[in-house]
Amino acid sequence: MLRAGASPAFEPETPMAIEVAERGLVTVFGGSGFIGRHVVRALLKRGWRVRAAVRRPDLAGHLQPLGLVGWVQPVQANLRYRWSVDRAVTGADAVVNLVGILAEKGMQRFDAVHAFGARAVAEATRNAGIGTLVHQSALGADPESDSVYFRTKAAGEDAVRETMPSAVITRPSIAFGPEDRFFNRFAAMARLFPALPLIGGTTRFQPIFVGDLARAIADAVEGKAMPGTTYELGGPEVKTFKECLELMLDVVERKRLLVPVPFPVARIMGAVLGHLPGRLLTADQVRQLQVDNVVSEAAEREGRTLARFESDPTSLAAILPTYLQRFRAKGQFERQRLA
């Protein structure tokens, strides 16, 4: 039974809800991250065992309750160390690569993770004789982009196609869900500040619910995608950055001033904030905001979208209240009244 106010999309899974018949083993690189945990959950529900290849297995304990005992196995792997990648795919029936970073830190550089790492996973998958690889990129991936993030994402795609031409590549727009870094971050800021910065207010996004994205990736693992195809995955609505923030403020029931920030000023802000703890904004993220992040007409015309998979797109309005209500003045009990 769902608790009051809960969404069916987030109904807790129990081992009894998972198929008993085992279908095989999938290695998921980045399985403990925001998108990764939902992909792991989707695969387990279908009867797959999962090997979650992550840099810190000791921090992946939240994956264990998603499946039957022994069906989730966190293992240590770092895409910068090829031997760990080879070890992680040994004995697997399929491989999913979800590893990506939003900002560079220490040894985690865009080129090392998005390009070198993507090639390492593809080569290890091919050399192990595994025929199924699903590689996650991003909408906006472009070798000519001003953003290093987008350029290295494109380089990773090229590496995967060159190594495993049959691989399926997914390019999602901004993913939203309980642990996202977009709506949660701005909702937290709205709780503390009377105004929010609006950088590129007219930039368009096509937010996709993380559950829909996870199911599409699981479908691709099961052969429901065309081999060697790149899919652009967006939700049912296209919204500007300003409209996204306005919707968030409406959900958390707070009135805040949206202050437009010109891109030249935003780049200076990113250059400064990118070197401070927390990295609220980087110069490269500002460059990303200068480009629309929506599914292309070509992808729509060729059927390379979410419509290809067995998933009805979920709207922002259906999901945001289920996890942003905690940012209201009185949390989820804002409207609760005594009988």
Secondary structure as GFF3:
##gff-version 3
##sequence-region A 1 339
A	DSSP	three_ten_helix	8	10	.	.	.	ID=ss1
A	DSSP	three_ten_helix	15	17	.	.	.	ID=ss2
A	DSSP	beta_strand	24	29	.	.	.	ID=ss3
A	DSSP	alpha_helix	34	45	.	.	.	ID=ss4
A	DSSP	beta_strand	48	54	.	.	.	ID=ss5
A	DSSP	three_ten_helix	57	59	.	.	.	ID=ss6
A	DSSP	three_ten_helix	61	66	.	.	.	ID=ss7
A	DSSP	beta_strand	72	76	.	.	.	ID=ss8
A	DSSP	alpha_helix	82	89	.	.	.	ID=ss9
A	DSSP	beta_strand	94	97	.	.	.	ID=ss10
A	DSSP	alpha_helix	110	110	.	.	.	ID=ss11
A	DSSP	pi_helix	111	116	.	.	.	ID=ss12
A	DSSP	alpha_helix	117	127	.	.	.	ID=ss13
A	DSSP	beta_strand	133	136	.	.	.	ID=ss14
A	DSSP	alpha_helix	148	163	.	.	.	ID=ss15
A	DSSP	beta_strand	168	172	.	.	.	ID=ss16
A	DSSP	beta_strand	175	176	.	.	.	ID=ss17
A	DSSP	alpha_helix	183	192	.	.	.	ID=ss18
A	DSSP	beta_strand	195	199	.	.	.	ID=ss19
A	DSSP	beta_strand	204	205	.	.	.	ID=ss20
A	DSSP	beta_strand	208	209	.	.	.	ID=ss21
A	DSSP	alpha_helix	210	221	.	.	.	ID=ss22
A	DSSP	beta_strand	230	233	.	.	.	ID=ss23
A	DSSP	beta_strand	239	240	.	.	.	ID=ss24
A	DSSP	alpha_helix	241	252	.	.	.	ID=ss25
A	DSSP	beta_strand	257	261	.	.	.	ID=ss26
A	DSSP	alpha_helix	263	273	.	.	.	ID=ss27
A	DSSP	alpha_helix	283	288	.	.	.	ID=ss28
A	DSSP	alpha_helix	297	302	.	.	.	ID=ss29
A	DSSP	three_ten_helix	306	308	.	.	.	ID=ss30
A	DSSP	alpha_helix	316	324	.	.	.	ID=ss31
A	DSSP	three_ten_helix	325	327	.	.	.	ID=ss32
A	DSSP	three_ten_helix	331	333	.	.	.	ID=ss33
###
